Each structure stands twice: as C-alpha cells, then as structure tokens.
Amino acid sequence: MALNPADVKIAEFTLIANMMLTLPASPGMNFYGPVAATGSSVDDFRLGNMVFGKHPNLKKFGALAQYTVADASVCCHAPPSLDPIQAPGLGTAALTAYQCIVPFVSAGCNVFINGGSGGRICEELGADAVIDYRIYDVTKSLVDEGQVYDLVVDNVGSPLDLYKKSHPYMKPAGRYIQIASATFSQNINSAKNYLLPSFLGGGKRRFQFLICKTSRKDMEKVAVMAEHGEFFVVVEDVFQFSDAVKAIQRLKTGRAKGKIIIKVLEGFGAIAIGD
Ligand SMILES: NC(=O)c1ccc[n+]([C@@H]2O[C@H](COP(=O)([O-])OP(=O)(O)OC[C@H]3O[C@@H](n4cnc5c(N)ncnc54)[C@H](OP(=O)(O)O)[C@@H]3O)[C@@H](O)[C@H]2O)c1
C-alpha cells in the first residue's frame, strides 16, 4: 500500500471524520495486490489478478492491513509490466495528477505546479524551470515572467498571495486549481480565493478546488499511461509492515520526495472485492 497525507489528516485533525469513523479503524486509501476473494456478482476480476485502487477517504478499515475489502468500482487491473513498487502509488497520487492536469491542457500549454516535490527531481523529469521556494519569492518570480501559464496546480496553499496575484503570470483564460492547503491561515485564504469576486479584491483568474474522484475509468487511463511509460511514480522509500509507524512518521515530516510504500504480508496486501 502507499501512504497519503490524508491518511494522517483524517486520523488526527478532522473532527467530523473522527465522529464518523469510530475506533477501531485503520488508515490507507491506496492498495495493490492479488485478488483473494470476490463477491458473487463480480465478473471482471478473478482470484490472483493483480489490482490497484483507491478506497474512499472515509473508509473504516483501509489498506494498511494484510487484507483489505474494496468495492469493484474502486479497483483496476494492474498492467503486467507495472513495477510492483510503483503500483500502489497509482491510486491517489497519479489519479490526482491526472485529474488536475490532463482535462485542462492541450499541446503547447504551459503549466506551473506549486509543490512539485523537489526541484532536482522535477528537472530530471523534464521541467523547463524550477523555483526554490526556500530562497525565492515564488509569486514575484512568476510575475516577473509575464503572462505565461495556462494552468496552475497548487499542491501547497502557500505563498498566500499566489492566486490573488496570478493574473500577471497567468493567461486570461488560465485556470488555477488548488488541491491542498494545510494550515489554518491557508484554509482561510483558500476559502477567500474561492468566494471573493475579483471586483471585491479577489483573484482575476478562474479558481477551482479539486478533490480527487475515485473513478475507475480514470484509473484505467492512468494504468495505460503507466504501461506505456508516459509517467512513473516517484518512490521515496519502501517500509515493511512492522515499520508502518516509521513510515507514517516519515510522511508527517511533509518532506517526502515521492510515495511512501508499505509492504504488507510477505509482498503486497491481498484484496477482497465486493459487489
Ligand atoms: N485534493 C485532493 O484530492 C488531494 C489528493 C492528493 C493529495 N492532496 C493533498 O496535497 C498535498 C500534497 O500531497 P503530497 O502527497 O504531495 O504530500 P507530501 O508528499 O507530504 O508533499 C511533500 C512535498 O511538498 C513539498 N513542499 C512542502 N512545503 C512546500 C512549500 N511551501 N512550497 C513548495 N513545496 C513544498 C516538499 O518539498 P521540500 O521537501 O522541497 O520542502 C515535499 O517534497 C497534501 O496536503 C495532500 O493532502 C490532495
């Protein structure tokens, strides 16, 4: 399975989630492994098929377990060529990346990703330019470039003026997609970005929150792209099940440069697919 920040956020911070998910419960949205059982009306998965997928966020018993029960609608056949270490990362990370970029771009579009998990990796992956947020004022650096971008994907929610001052660096028809904001002030700022019209001092480009949809259709597209080498999952580290706490501690640093994978059972967790 692969960890995601939401696995921890739900357990630690979300009052409503804590009211809905009574203990005992176990985290983990993303899974990969062999099918160990199927419901009577499941006809597109067979025992032993390798599948990956994404549980909904609020699932009582998640993927950090030797066995997990998943609905058929959130499972996808894993291409045989898929690297088993990368496969669990396809659930949330790849699906989110797919859903916040692919529908909104065409050839020649310029995309800025805020929080691209480390400049060096991004350059290796083909980014034209990177901005080190620890050294430079990200908003100012972008404004200095002029109206260049068709799409901005904000994975961080910081700096706080990034959206408000986006019109100088985004094309007029550009779209700003926010997928995350962590701190209280970032959450308030994101709400303002969404609610405040431009004539009252809000941003001047199209703003949208995006929550990853668990879509089997999109997972199948992502699987094909992975099979064809159109992208790969960057893996930060692989932990054994017995070291799950260490894996979660690593995730909580907020400094991971890729997916944190946990091997459950001897290899990967087994999946029972319900109707
Ligand atoms: N909306 C959705 O459906 C959805 C889906 C998936 C994830 N998310 C959210 O998206 C966020 C990112 O997820 P993730 O899995 O990538 O988390 P993550 O693995 O914890 O992200 C860590 C990365 O963020 C970078 N970072 C931290 N602070 C930054 C800053 N101020 N500016 C630029 N980069 C910064 C870090 O780079 P450095 O080490 O260089 O600092 C690190 O590489 C999380 O809040 C997560 O909950 C939302």
The ligand as an SDF file (V2000), in Angstrom:
LIG
                    3D

 48 52  0  0  0  0  0  0  0  0999 V2000
   -7.3720   17.3520   -3.3210 N   0  0  0  0  0  0  0  0  0  0  0  0
   -7.0310   16.0790   -3.3970 C   0  0  0  0  0  0  0  0  0  0  0  0
   -7.8260   15.2280   -3.8400 O   0  0  0  0  0  0  0  0  0  0  0  0
   -5.6630   15.6710   -2.9480 C   0  0  0  0  0  0  0  0  0  0  0  0
   -5.1120   14.4780   -3.4240 C   0  0  0  0  0  0  0  0  0  0  0  0
   -3.8200   14.1460   -3.0320 C   0  0  0  0  0  0  0  0  0  0  0  0
   -3.1210   14.9750   -2.1490 C   0  0  0  0  0  0  0  0  0  0  0  0
   -3.7270   16.1050   -1.6750 N   0  0  0  0  0  0  0  0  0  0  0  0
   -3.0040   16.9970   -0.7590 C   0  0  0  0  0  0  0  0  0  0  0  0
   -1.9450   17.5700   -1.4980 O   0  0  0  0  0  0  0  0  0  0  0  0
   -0.8600   17.8750   -0.6280 C   0  0  0  0  0  0  0  0  0  0  0  0
    0.4140   17.3000   -1.2230 C   0  0  0  0  0  0  0  0  0  0  0  0
    0.3090   15.8840   -1.2140 O   0  0  0  0  0  0  0  0  0  0  0  0
    1.6180   15.0070   -1.3110 P   0  0  0  0  0  0  0  0  0  0  0  0
    1.2020   13.5810   -1.3280 O   0  0  0  0  0  0  0  0  0  0  0  0
    2.4980   15.5280   -2.4120 O   0  0  0  0  0  0  0  0  0  0  0  0
    2.2570   15.3810    0.1180 O   0  0  0  0  0  0  0  0  0  0  0  0
    3.7220   15.2210    0.6210 P   0  0  0  0  0  0  0  0  0  0  0  0
    4.3240   14.0110   -0.0210 O   0  0  0  0  0  0  0  0  0  0  0  0
    3.7140   15.3280    2.0910 O   0  0  0  0  0  0  0  0  0  0  0  0
    4.3980   16.5350   -0.0230 O   0  0  0  0  0  0  0  0  0  0  0  0
    5.6320   16.8560    0.3980 C   0  0  0  0  0  0  0  0  0  0  0  0
    6.3150   17.7390   -0.6340 C   0  0  0  0  0  0  0  0  0  0  0  0
    5.7640   19.0660   -0.5650 O   0  0  0  0  0  0  0  0  0  0  0  0
    6.8330   19.9700   -0.7440 C   0  0  0  0  0  0  0  0  0  0  0  0
    6.5590   21.2290   -0.0410 N   0  0  0  0  0  0  0  0  0  0  0  0
    6.2850   21.3800    1.2770 C   0  0  0  0  0  0  0  0  0  0  0  0
    6.0850   22.7020    1.5540 N   0  0  0  0  0  0  0  0  0  0  0  0
    6.2310   23.3750    0.3810 C   0  0  0  0  0  0  0  0  0  0  0  0
    6.1480   24.7590    0.0040 C   0  0  0  0  0  0  0  0  0  0  0  0
    5.8670   25.7240    0.8930 N   0  0  0  0  0  0  0  0  0  0  0  0
    6.3240   25.0820   -1.3040 N   0  0  0  0  0  0  0  0  0  0  0  0
    6.6040   24.1140   -2.2260 C   0  0  0  0  0  0  0  0  0  0  0  0
    6.7070   22.8010   -1.9300 N   0  0  0  0  0  0  0  0  0  0  0  0
    6.5240   22.4400   -0.6380 C   0  0  0  0  0  0  0  0  0  0  0  0
    8.0370   19.2940   -0.1150 C   0  0  0  0  0  0  0  0  0  0  0  0
    9.1850   19.7010   -0.8210 O   0  0  0  0  0  0  0  0  0  0  0  0
   10.5000   20.1290    0.0180 P   0  0  0  0  0  0  0  0  0  0  0  0
   10.9880   18.8970    0.7060 O   0  0  0  0  0  0  0  0  0  0  0  0
   11.3980   20.6280   -1.0610 O   0  0  0  0  0  0  0  0  0  0  0  0
   10.0480   21.1720    1.0060 O   0  0  0  0  0  0  0  0  0  0  0  0
    7.7860   17.7970   -0.3320 C   0  0  0  0  0  0  0  0  0  0  0  0
    8.5030   17.3390   -1.4470 O   0  0  0  0  0  0  0  0  0  0  0  0
   -1.2430   17.2920    0.7390 C   0  0  0  0  0  0  0  0  0  0  0  0
   -1.7340   18.3390    1.5420 O   0  0  0  0  0  0  0  0  0  0  0  0
   -2.3570   16.3090    0.4110 C   0  0  0  0  0  0  0  0  0  0  0  0
   -3.2450   16.1170    1.4840 O   0  0  0  0  0  0  0  0  0  0  0  0
   -4.9700   16.4730   -2.0600 C   0  0  0  0  0  0  0  0  0  0  0  0
  1  2  1  0
  2  3  2  0
  2  4  1  0
  4  5  1  0
  4 48  2  0
  5  6  2  0
  6  7  1  0
  7  8  2  0
  8  9  1  0
  8 48  1  0
  9 10  1  0
  9 46  1  0
 10 11  1  0
 11 12  1  0
 11 44  1  0
 12 13  1  0
 13 14  1  0
 14 15  2  0
 14 16  1  0
 14 17  1  0
 17 18  1  0
 18 19  2  0
 18 20  1  0
 18 21  1  0
 21 22  1  0
 22 23  1  0
 23 24  1  0
 23 42  1  0
 24 25  1  0
 25 26  1  0
 25 36  1  0
 26 27  1  0
 26 35  1  0
 27 28  2  0
 28 29  1  0
 29 30  1  0
 29 35  2  0
 30 31  1  0
 30 32  2  0
 32 33  1  0
 33 34  2  0
 34 35  1  0
 36 37  1  0
 36 42  1  0
 37 38  1  0
 38 39  2  0
 38 40  1  0
 38 41  1  0
 42 43  1  0
 44 45  1  0
 44 46  1  0
 46 47  1  0
M  CHG  2   8   1  16  -1
M  END
$$$$
